[in-house]
């Protein structure tokens, strides 16, 4: 395959097919799982087999600074958390230089898809290629998804011998959420949503992901699939983004994407300062469903506990190994529920880690708003707008859920790489 397509199918395929929860724990480096092992494999193939150079730092100044903070801040976190955490009978040892080095390697493995996207997805067709793979992968993945909707989530048990999450959480009404090999029904429905929005984008440029079927038929099929996934959040995301892509001008789509990302990156600050309208949202959720209101209140309560603890170490957090969590004073039992990616990162690595991670993801969205107006091809304008919306909703969903995947990092790197190339082409044109 061409290198772009090979990278895409390697990372997307691994995410969709490898087992959730299986790890190879080697000395010094973090456990290798379905996230880190494919990232490392693709990187080394590009570097040593194909002889392709992959710069470890972006050229864009802001991205370079954020990348340095992202990789180095966990090292500082580990050095600042050498003391043990003791809560009743619970005892967690302090972190040492070994943990500090391991944390740096861990961060590097996580961010590899971003670097690959930045290096190899600069061309005019790059973003379209990613959306095509997402749409096609969604269509193929719909087969095991539909099977599990009818027969219950069994494929992970049949193929790998164990179930990766709570089975009860996958039961909805008279049916089931599909899990397949991703790990949870919420993550599967979110992936189906990205496939649908990708297909709607192709509908706009009059191209079908499958030649045998029209783009409208593909969109209708994937829309039904998202509904059958039984996830209200993904259904709302899908409806909102599909309507934007279909009926709103691309420039305005990118503005909306920018607003979504601004909400995501300012939410931690407003929550920490007590400015976020928690009670009003709770009341709104109660008017819809008492069960959803209860879930929201549990989430907020746990965020408040972690925020209070992290106030004592706000800049670099409490580190890993469960040091960031809350434990019962009598039993020593972990009483924390962490759903959102933002609170996990903030409690572990503090403001520095949170700013670096969310900043790297948000920067490409901000740059796309500036660069999209310089594109001459309407086709690429439509594709970039749809692509930016998908990335933006992925960033926004990191507030309630931990849906960070290598695909998210790859999309962020690709969008930054493409906007960087547009800027370079403009400068070269001015010189000539």
C-alpha positions in Angstrom: 0.0 0.0 0.0 1.0 3.7 -0.3 2.6 4.8 3.0 -0.4 6.9 4.1 -2.9 4.1 3.6 -0.5 1.5 5.3 -0.2 3.7 8.4 -3.9 4.3 8.5 -4.9 0.6 8.2 -2.2 -0.5 10.7 -3.4 1.9 13.4 -7.1 1.7 12.8 -7.0 -2.0 12.2 -5.1 -2.6 15.5 -7.6 -0.4 17.4 -10.5 -2.4 16.0 -9.2 -5.9 16.1 -6.6 -6.4 18.9 -7.8 -7.4 22.4 -8.6 -4.9 25.0 -6.8 -5.3 28.3 -4.0 -7.7 27.1 -0.5 -6.3 27.9 3.1 -7.3 27.6 4.9 -5.9 30.6 8.6 -5.5 29.9 11.2 -3.9 32.2 11.7 -0.1 32.0 9.1 0.5 29.2 5.4 0.8 29.9 3.1 -2.2 29.3 2.6 -2.7 25.5 -1.0 -3.1 24.6 -3.3 -2.5 21.6 -2.5 1.2 21.8 1.2 1.4 22.3 2.4 -1.7 20.4 0.9 -0.8 17.0 2.2 2.8 17.4 5.7 1.6 18.0 5.5 -1.0 15.3 4.4 1.5 12.6 7.0 4.0 13.7 9.9 1.5 13.5 8.7 0.2 10.1 8.7 3.7 8.7 12.1 4.5 10.3 14.1 1.3 9.7 12.3 -0.7 7.0 11.2 2.1 4.7 13.9 4.5 5.7 11.5 7.4 6.2 12.6 10.1 8.6 10.1 10.9 11.4 11.0 14.2 13.2 10.3 13.9 16.9 9.4 17.6 17.3 7.0 19.7 15.1 8.2 22.7 13.1 5.4 24.9 14.4 6.7 26.8 17.4 3.6 26.4 19.6 3.3 22.7 18.8 7.0 22.2 19.5 6.7 23.8 22.9 3.6 21.8 23.8 5.3 18.6 22.6 8.3 19.2 24.9 6.0 19.9 27.8 3.9 16.8 27.0 6.9 14.5 27.1 9.0 16.1 29.9 6.3 17.1 32.4 5.6 13.4 33.5 9.3 13.1 34.3 9.1 16.1 36.6 5.8 14.7 38.1 7.6 11.5 39.0 10.5 13.4 40.6 8.1 15.5 42.7 6.1 12.5 43.9 8.8 10.5 45.7 6.8 10.4 48.9 4.4 7.4 49.5 0.6 7.8 49.6 -0.9 6.4 52.8 -4.6 6.4 53.4 -5.7 4.0 56.2 -4.4 0.6 55.2 -3.8 1.7 51.6 -0.1 2.2 50.8 1.3 3.3 47.5 5.0 3.7 47.2 6.7 6.9 46.1 7.8 7.4 42.5 11.5 7.2 41.6 13.8 7.9 38.6 12.9 4.6 37.1 9.2 5.6 37.1 10.2 9.0 35.7 12.0 7.5 32.7 9.2 5.0 32.1 6.7 7.9 32.1 8.6 9.7 29.4 8.7 6.6 27.2 5.0 6.1 27.8 4.2 9.6 26.6 6.4 9.1 23.6 4.6 5.9 22.6 1.2 7.5 23.0 2.0 10.5 20.8 3.6 8.6 18.0 0.5 8.7 15.7 0.5 12.5 16.0 4.1 12.6 14.8 3.3 10.1 11.9 0.3 12.2 10.9 2.4 15.4 11.0 5.1 13.9 8.8 3.2 11.8 6.2 -0.3 13.4 5.9 0.6 16.8 4.3 -0.8 16.3 0.8 -4.1 17.6 -0.6 -5.7 14.2 -0.5 -4.4 13.3 3.0 -7.4 14.2 5.1 -9.7 12.7 2.5 -7.7 9.4 2.8 -8.3 9.3 6.5 -12.0 9.9 6.2 -12.2 7.2 3.6 -10.5 4.7 5.8 -12.8 5.6 8.7 -15.9 5.2 6.6 -14.8 1.9 5.0 -13.7 0.5 8.4 -17.1 1.5 9.9 -18.9 -0.3 7.1 -16.9 -3.5 7.6 -17.0 -3.3 11.4 -20.8 -3.0 11.2 -21.0 -6.7 10.4 -19.7 -7.9 13.9 -21.5 -4.9 15.5 -24.9 -6.1 14.1 -24.1 -9.6 15.2 -23.5 -8.5 18.8 -26.6 -6.3 18.8 -28.6 -9.5 18.2 -26.6 -12.2 19.9 -25.0 -10.1 22.8 -21.3 -9.0 23.0 -19.6 -12.4 22.7 -16.8 -12.0 20.1 -14.1 -10.8 22.5 -14.8 -13.9 24.7 -14.9 -16.3 21.7 -11.7 -15.0 20.1 -9.6 -13.9 23.1 -11.1 -15.8 26.0 -12.3 -13.0 28.3 -14.7 -10.1 28.4 -13.0 -6.7 28.7 -15.5 -4.7 30.7 -18.8 -4.9 32.6 -21.3 -6.9 30.7 -24.2 -5.2 32.4 -23.2 -1.8 31.1 -23.7 -3.2 27.5 -27.3 -4.1 28.1 -29.8 -1.4 27.0 -33.6 -2.0 27.0 -34.3 -5.3 25.2 -31.0 -5.4 23.4 -27.3 -4.9 23.7 -24.6 -2.4 22.8 -21.9 -4.0 20.6 -18.4 -4.2 22.1 -16.6 -6.3 19.5 -12.9 -5.8 20.3 -12.9 -2.1 21.2 -13.7 -2.7 24.8 -17.0 -0.8 25.6 -20.2 0.0 23.8 -19.7 3.7 24.2 -16.4 3.6 22.3 -17.9 1.5 19.6 -20.8 3.9 19.1 -18.4 6.8 19.0 -16.4 5.1 16.3 -19.7 4.4 14.4 -20.5 8.1 14.7 -17.1 9.1 13.1 -17.7 6.7 10.2 -21.2 8.3 9.6 -19.9 11.9 9.6 -17.1 10.8 7.3 -19.7 9.3 4.9 -21.8 12.5 5.0 -18.6 14.4 4.0 -18.2 12.1 1.0 -21.9 12.6 0.2 -21.2 16.3 0.0 -18.3 15.8 -2.5 -20.3 13.2 -4.5 -18.0 10.3 -3.7 -19.1 7.0 -2.2 -16.8 5.0 0.2 -18.1 1.8 -1.6 -18.4 1.8 -5.4 -21.3 -0.7 -5.3 -23.5 1.7 -3.4 -24.4 5.4 -3.6 -23.1 7.8 -1.0 -26.7 8.4 0.2 -27.2 4.7 0.8 -24.0 4.4 2.8 -25.1 7.4 4.9 -28.5 5.9 5.5 -27.0 2.6 6.5 -24.5 4.1 8.9 -27.2 6.3 10.4 -29.3 3.3 11.3 -26.2 1.6 12.7 -25.6 4.6 15.1 -29.2 4.5 16.3 -28.9 0.8 17.0 -25.8 1.4 19.1 -28.1 2.8 21.8 -25.8 5.6 22.9 -27.6 8.9 23.3 -24.4 11.0 23.2 -23.1 9.5 20.0 -26.5 9.8 18.4 -26.7 13.5 19.3 -23.1 14.0 18.0 -24.0 12.3 14.8 -27.2 14.2 14.2 -25.6 17.5 15.0 -22.4 17.0 12.9 -24.3 15.4 10.0 -26.6 18.4 9.7 -23.7 20.8 9.9 -21.8 19.0 7.1 -24.8 18.7 4.9 -26.4 22.1 5.3 -23.9 24.6 6.7 -21.1 26.3 4.8 -17.6 24.8 5.5 -16.2 28.1 6.9 -18.9 28.2 9.5 -18.4 24.5 10.3 -14.8 25.2 11.2 -16.0 28.2 13.4 -18.3 25.8 15.3 -15.5 23.3 15.6 -13.4 26.0 17.1 -16.1 26.9 19.7 -16.4 23.2 20.7 -12.7 23.0 21.3 -12.7 26.3 23.3 -15.4 24.8 25.5 -13.2 21.7 26.0 -10.0 23.5 26.9 -11.7 26.1 29.2 -13.9 23.5 31.0 -11.2 22.4 33.5 -10.5 26.0 34.5 -14.2 26.9 34.9 -14.7 23.7 37.0 -11.8 24.4 39.1 -12.9 27.9 39.8 -16.5 26.9 40.4 -17.8 28.9 37.5 -19.3 26.0 35.5 -23.2 25.8 35.8 -23.2 22.3 37.4 -26.5 22.7 39.2 -28.3 24.0 36.2 -27.1 21.1 34.0 -28.1 18.7 36.7 -31.6 20.1 36.8 -31.8 19.9 33.0 -30.7 16.3 33.2 -33.4 15.6 35.8 -36.1 16.9 33.5 -35.0 14.4 30.9 -34.2 11.3 33.0 -33.6 10.8 36.7 -31.1 8.1 35.8 -29.0 10.5 33.6 -29.2 13.1 36.3 -27.9 10.6 38.9 -25.0 9.6 36.5 -24.1 13.2 36.0 -24.1 14.0 39.7 -21.9 11.0 40.4 -19.5 12.2 37.8 -19.4 15.7 39.2 -18.9 14.5 42.7 -15.9 12.4 41.8 -14.4 15.3 39.8 -14.8 17.5 42.8 -13.0 15.0 45.0 -10.1 14.8 42.6 -10.0 18.5 42.0 -9.7 19.1 45.8 -6.9 16.6 46.0 -5.0 18.0 43.0 -5.2 21.5 44.5 -2.3 20.5 46.8 -0.1 19.6 43.7 -1.7 21.6 40.9 1.1 22.0 38.4 2.4 18.5 38.0 -0.2 16.4 39.7 0.1 13.2 41.8 1.5 10.8 39.3 0.5 7.4 38.2 0.1 4.0 40.0 -3.2 5.2 41.5 -1.6 7.9 43.5 -4.1 10.4 42.1 -7.2 8.6 43.3 -9.2 8.8 46.6 -9.2 5.9 49.1 -11.5 5.1 52.0 -9.8 6.0 55.3 -11.1 2.9 57.0 -10.8 0.2 54.4 -8.3 1.7 52.1 -10.6 0.8 49.2 -10.4 3.0 46.0 -13.7 5.0 46.0 -13.0 7.1 42.9 -14.8 6.9 39.5 -12.9 8.5 36.7 -14.7 8.8 33.4 -13.4 11.9 31.7 -10.0 12.0 30.1 -9.4 15.6 31.4 -9.7 14.8 35.1 -7.5 11.7 34.7 -4.7 13.7 33.1 -5.2 16.7 35.4 -5.0 14.6 38.6 -2.0 12.6 37.4 0.0 15.3 35.7 -1.5 18.6 36.8 -2.0 21.7 34.7 1.2 21.2 32.7 0.2 17.8 31.5 -3.4 18.9 30.8 -2.4 22.0 28.9 0.2 20.0 26.8 -2.2 17.2 25.8 -5.3 19.3 25.1 -3.1 22.0 23.5 -1.6 19.6 21.0 -5.1 18.3 20.1 -6.7 21.8 19.9 -3.9 23.6 18.0 -4.7 22.0 14.6 -8.4 23.0 14.9 -7.4 26.6 15.5 -5.0 26.6 12.6 -7.5 25.0 10.3 -9.8 28.0 10.7 -7.0 30.3 9.6 -5.8 28.1 6.7 -9.1 26.8 5.2 -9.7 30.1 3.4 -6.5 29.7 1.4 -7.7 26.5 -0.2 -8.7 26.8 -3.8 -10.3 23.4 -4.2 -13.9 23.3 -3.0 -13.6 19.5 -2.5 -10.7 19.9 -0.1 -12.5 22.8 1.7 -15.5 20.4 2.4 -13.2 17.6 3.5 -11.2 19.8 5.8 -14.3 21.2 7.4 -15.8 17.8 8.0 -12.5 16.4 9.3 -12.1 19.4 11.7 -15.6 18.8 13.1 -14.8 15.1 13.8 -11.6 16.0 15.6 -13.3 18.7 17.5 -16.1 16.5 18.8 -13.5 13.9 19.7 -11.7 16.6 21.9 -15.0 17.7 23.4 -16.0 14.1 24.3 -12.8 13.9 26.4 -14.6 15.8 29.1 -17.2 13.2 29.9 -15.4 10.1 28.6 -11.9 8.7 28.2 -12.3 8.1 24.4 -8.7 9.1 23.6 -7.4 6.7 20.9 -4.5 6.6 18.4 -7.0 7.6 15.8 -7.5 10.9 17.6 -3.8 11.6 17.8 -3.3 10.6 14.1 -6.1 13.0 13.0 -4.7 15.9 15.1 -1.2 15.3 13.6 -2.6 15.0 10.1 -4.6 18.3 10.3 -1.6 20.1 11.8 0.6 18.7 9.0 -1.8 19.7 6.3 -2.2 23.3 7.6 1.5 23.6 8.0 2.0 22.5 4.3 -0.6 25.1 3.2 1.3 27.8 5.1 4.6 26.7 3.5 3.1 26.7 0.0 1.8 30.2 0.5 5.2 31.5 1.6 7.0 29.8 -1.3 4.5 31.3 -3.7 5.0 34.8 -2.3 8.8 34.4 -2.8 8.4 33.4 -6.4 
